[in-house]
Amino acid sequence: MSSIVSDYFYLFAAIIFGVISQILFRYKTLALHALPDNLYEKVTLLIKMVFTTPLLLLGMFLTFLSGIFWLLTLTKFELSYAYPFTGLAFVLIISIDVFFWCEF
């Protein structure tokens, strides 16, 4: 793989992993209609959900991978060049959200 291709691979991997993790979070939290009012109970419930729901664990792992690839991206590109590409994540997330959950 040429250097320029691998540089952009880091960038787009960071974006894609971030998008997939957000979609997984949205998918698994749709069932949470009524959370407790107490902040402690709310946080406790969410922590239990994360550690007992495989898709949420996968989402957390993908968020971590997204961060790793973002760090790799920043070793190859200036922040002022790489950061505007993250706008693609917003477009992808909104598109997927509208397509699957008819939200907007």
Buried (B, 14 or more C-beta within 10 A) or exposed (E): EEEEEEBBBBBEBBBBBBBBBBBBBBBBBEEEEEEEEEEEEEEEBBEEBBEEBEEBEBBBEBBEBBEEBBEBBBEBBEEEEBEEBBEBBEEBBEEBBEEEEEEE
